[in-house]
Amino acid sequence: MFTRREAFTLLALGVAAAAAMGVAAFERSRDEQGLPNLRAPLDLNRATWQELELLPDFGPTLAHAVIEHRIRHGSFARVEDLRAVPGMTDRLYRFALPEVTVDGEGR
């Protein structure tokens, strides 16, 4: 028999393992369905509006503004150029910064 503490520890480990397997299965299913996997930074010069829309607090309007800016002004040279997109606030920029890149630009 297990002590109460041992039983609780085993239960906690089981729950953690199940959660980890669920996350892995979810990510695999997203990849298999061709859905964007936002674990890796999103390249601003290659991203579709659907992918951009998934960035924190972006939504369809700002995603389209990024695409429109890219069409009118050419490729982004660096991530900081995202600030020139109409509707881009400092807050949105800070949320997007860890999620985006430009042609593999490191941060």
C-alpha positions in Angstrom: 0.0 0.0 0.0 1.0 3.6 -0.6 1.1 6.3 2.0 -1.2 9.2 1.4 1.8 11.3 0.3 3.1 8.7 -2.2 -0.4 8.3 -3.7 -0.7 12.0 -4.1 2.7 12.2 -5.7 1.9 9.4 -8.1 -1.4 11.0 -9.0 0.3 14.4 -9.6 2.9 12.7 -11.9 0.2 10.9 -13.8 -1.7 14.1 -14.4 1.4 15.9 -15.5 2.3 13.1 -17.9 -1.2 13.0 -19.4 -1.1 16.8 -19.8 2.2 16.6 -21.6 1.0 13.9 -23.9 -2.2 15.9 -24.7 -0.1 19.0 -25.6 2.2 16.9 -27.8 -0.8 15.3 -29.5 -2.5 18.7 -30.0 0.7 20.2 -31.6 1.0 17.1 -33.9 -2.6 17.4 -35.0 -2.2 21.1 -35.8 0.9 20.3 -37.9 -0.8 17.4 -39.7 -3.8 19.7 -40.5 -1.4 22.3 -42.0 -2.3 24.8 -39.3 0.5 27.2 -38.2 2.6 26.2 -35.3 3.4 29.4 -33.5 6.1 27.8 -31.3 8.7 29.0 -33.8 8.8 32.7 -34.6 6.7 33.7 -37.5 8.5 35.3 -40.4 6.9 38.6 -41.2 7.9 38.3 -44.8 6.4 34.9 -45.4 3.4 34.8 -43.0 -0.1 34.7 -44.3 -2.8 36.9 -42.9 -4.3 33.8 -41.2 -1.0 33.2 -39.4 -0.6 36.8 -38.5 -4.2 36.9 -37.1 -3.1 34.3 -34.5 -0.5 36.6 -33.0 -1.5 37.9 -29.5 -4.3 40.6 -29.9 -3.7 41.0 -33.6 -7.0 39.9 -35.1 -8.0 40.2 -38.8 -7.7 44.0 -39.1 -4.1 44.3 -38.0 -3.1 41.1 -39.8 -4.4 42.6 -43.1 -2.7 45.8 -42.3 0.7 44.0 -42.0 0.1 42.2 -45.4 -1.0 45.5 -47.0 2.1 47.3 -45.6 4.3 44.5 -47.0 2.7 44.8 -50.4 3.0 48.6 -50.6 6.4 49.0 -49.0 8.2 45.7 -49.7 9.6 43.1 -47.4 10.4 43.9 -43.7 14.1 44.5 -43.3 13.9 44.0 -39.5 11.3 43.2 -36.9 11.3 46.8 -35.7 9.8 47.8 -39.1 6.5 46.4 -37.8 6.1 49.6 -35.9 5.4 51.4 -39.2 2.2 49.4 -39.8 -0.9 51.5 -39.4 -2.7 50.5 -36.2 0.4 49.0 -34.6 0.6 50.2 -31.0 3.5 49.9 -28.6 1.5 47.4 -26.6 0.7 45.2 -29.7 4.3 45.5 -30.8 5.6 44.3 -27.4 3.2 41.3 -27.6 4.3 40.4 -31.1 8.0 40.9 -30.6 8.8 37.4 -29.2 6.5 35.8 -31.7 7.9 37.2 -35.0 11.2 37.3 -37.0 12.4 38.5 -40.3 14.2 35.9 -42.5 15.6 34.1 -39.4 16.8 37.3 -37.8 17.9 36.4 -34.3 17.0 38.3 -31.1 
